[in-house]
Amino acid sequence: MAMNDADYMLPCGRDVETVWDRLTIVDAGNADEHDRSCPHCRAVRESLRALRAAVDELASETVEPPADLVGRIMSAVRADSRRRDMLPLPSQDPNEARISAQAIASVLRFAADTVEGVRARRCKVRQSDSADSVEVELSIAVSYRGLTAGAYDLVRERVTSAVSARIGVRLSRLDIVVADVFDT
């Protein structure tokens, strides 16, 4: 476990990271002479054991969501129902069906999220010059560890498929912006 680049050197010459790396070895009874005799390493080991115990305790806790979580989410959904940007859906009916740009964006973000190593961020949907098509700007965050070589193309493919199959409009333009990199 790398703590940070600034190694903290103990008076005995070992750094804290080395003591951390050897903690399991020492606890298994395989301590070297320095581990057994050094008061500085012993003190750091005790602190690290306390830290490890606290982390283990927190990791084993079962976290329950707040009782009002569903209510808060539904309040946000209801407040969001007053949509502003409505786009026409292809229809033969003279009373044109419309869909909010936010609803389209939600479907497209979900499609992008299905790609391993990708998290959709912001999605802007605009009506294009043609009545039956939209333009989309999708910003994503990518995992620097879990991202595969074809992930970008897969996002493009899934978003393009979702807009036609799920919404029923054509995608005239898709701009994908990598806005962030995250650790998985």
N, C-alpha and C positions, 0 to 999 in steps of 0.2 A: 504494500500500500504506500504510494508516494504521497507524503504530506504536502510538501511544497519544494520549490527549488532552493530556498534559503535553508540549508541544513543547520540545525541547532546542535552545535558541538558541546558535549559535556566536558567537564574538567579532565576526565580520564582520557579523552581523545576520541571516543566513540560519538556518533551522532544519534539523535533520537530515532531516526528512521531505522538504523541498524538494530537498535534495541527492540523496536517494534517487530522487525523482521525475525528476530531471534526469540521473541516472546513464546511462541508455540513450542519451539525447540527446548527452551529452558523449562517450560511448564511440563514437558514430557520427560524431564529428568536427564536431558542430554546437555547440560550446561558445561561450558568450558571453564577454565580456572578464572578468567576475568569475570565471567558472569557470576560465579560464586562469591568472589571476593570484593568486587567493586561496589562501594556504597552509592555512587552516583547512578550507576545502571540499575541497581536494586530499587532506588527511589523512583526512577522513571518507570520501571516495570510495574510497580505498585500503582502508579497513576494511570498507566495504560490499561492495566487490568480493570481498574474502576471505570475507565472510559468504555472499555469493551463490554463490561457488565451492564452499564447504562444503555448502551446501544442495543444490546441483546434484549434487554427488558422492553425498550420502546418498540423494537421490531416484532416482539411477540404479542404486543397488545392488539386486541381486536378493536378497530376503529368503526364506530357506528355513525352513519350520517345523521345530521340534525333531523329531528322529527318534522320540522317544517320545510325540509328541503323541497319536496314535491310541490308544496304550496307556493314557495318562492319561485320555482321554475315556471309553474303555470301562470303566476302573476306576470312574469316577464314575457311569456308567450302571448298572453292576452293583451298586454300593452303593445306588443310588437304587431298585433293584428291590424293596426291602423297603418296600412302600408301606403307608401308614397309612390314609388316608381312602378307603375303597372305597365306590363308589356302585352301586346296582343298575341293570342295563340292562333295558329292557322285553323280556320273554321269556315264552313259553307253557310253558317247561320248569320243572318244580318245583324243579330244582337251579338256582337263580337265577344268571345270569351277572353278574359285577361288573366295574367298571372303576375305576381309581384317579382321584381328583380331579386328581392331577398330570398324568396322561395327557390328560385333558380339557383342562386348562389349557394344556398344550403345543400341542394342536391349535388352540385358540382364539388363543393368542399368534401362531402361524404365520399364521392367517387375518388377524389385524389387521396383521401385518407386510407383507402383500401390498399394503396401501394406500400410495400414494406420499406421502411426508412424514410417515409415522407409524411409530413403533417401539413395540412392546408392551413393557411393563415387568413388572408383577406381575399375576397372575391368580389370584383366589380363587374356587373353585368349591364350592358347598354344595348339599346335597340340599334341595329345596323341600318344601312340605307334601305335594305329589303325588309318588307314587313314580316317575313317569315324566318328571319335570322337574327342572331344576337352576336355581339362582340364581348369577349370575356378577358379580363386581366386577373390572373390567379397568382397570388404570392404564396410560396411554400417555404417550409423549413425542412432541411434534409439532415439525416443522421450521418455524421462523418464515419461511423463504424458500420451501420447497418444498410447503407445505401448501395444498391447494385448498379452496374454499368448501364443497364437498360431502364432504370427507374424513371428517368425524365421522359423517355418515349412512352413508357407505360402510363404515366400520369396523363400525357396528351391523349393517348388512345382511350383511356377510361373516361376522361372528361368529355371527349368528343362523342363517345357512345352514349353516355348518360344524358347529354343535352338532347340528343335526338330520340333515344328510346324512352326516357323517363318524362321529358318535358314536351317533346313533339315539335321542337323548332330546330332550325339548322344553325350550325356554328360557322359564322363567316370569318371569325378571327379569334385566336386564342394566344394570348401572351402569358407565358409562365415566367415568373420572377422568383429566383431563389433569394429569399429575404433573410434567412437565418440558417445557422448550422447548430445542431444540438447533439448532445451525447446521449446514447441510449442507455 
